[in-house]
Amino acid sequence: MDPELGLCLGCFRTLDEIAVWPRAADDVRLEILAAVARRREEHDPWQGDFRCDCEH
């Protein structure tokens, strides 16, 4: 979790969104995914590309 943004650095969801996800209705999940897409555009330093430090 990024302490400044309050977002998971992997999925860009808030703790509340992560907690509600398993029991969320499809329309709520779609709203969360739309918010994630906006956040990824704003905060993803790699512009959506997966980055890894591993050499495998």
C-alpha positions in Angstrom: 0.0 0.0 0.0 1.2 3.5 -0.8 0.9 5.4 2.4 0.5 8.7 0.7 -2.1 7.7 -1.9 -3.8 5.0 0.1 -3.7 2.7 -2.9 -2.4 -0.8 -3.4 0.7 -0.4 -5.7 -0.3 -3.6 -7.5 -4.0 -3.2 -8.3 -4.6 0.6 -7.5 -7.5 -0.2 -5.3 -8.2 1.4 -1.9 -8.5 -0.8 1.2 -12.2 -0.3 1.2 -12.5 -1.5 -2.4 -10.3 -4.5 -1.7 -12.5 -5.4 1.3 -15.8 -5.1 -0.5 -14.7 -6.8 -3.7 -15.5 -10.5 -2.8 -19.2 -9.6 -2.0 -19.6 -6.7 -4.5 -22.3 -6.9 -7.2 -21.2 -6.7 -10.8 -22.1 -3.0 -11.2 -20.1 -2.1 -8.1 -17.1 -4.1 -9.4 -17.4 -2.2 -12.7 -17.3 1.1 -10.8 -14.2 0.0 -8.9 -12.5 -1.1 -12.1 -13.3 2.3 -13.8 -11.8 4.1 -10.8 -8.7 1.8 -11.0 -8.3 2.6 -14.7 -8.3 6.4 -13.9 -5.9 5.9 -11.0 -3.5 3.8 -13.1 -3.4 6.6 -15.7 -2.6 9.1 -13.0 -0.2 7.2 -10.9 1.4 4.3 -12.8 5.0 5.2 -13.4 5.4 2.6 -16.1 2.4 3.6 -18.1 0.7 0.2 -17.7 3.7 -1.9 -18.7 4.6 -4.6 -16.3 8.0 -4.1 -14.9 10.1 -6.6 -13.0 13.6 -6.6 -11.6 13.9 -10.3 -12.0 16.1 -11.7 -14.8 14.1 -14.8 -15.5 
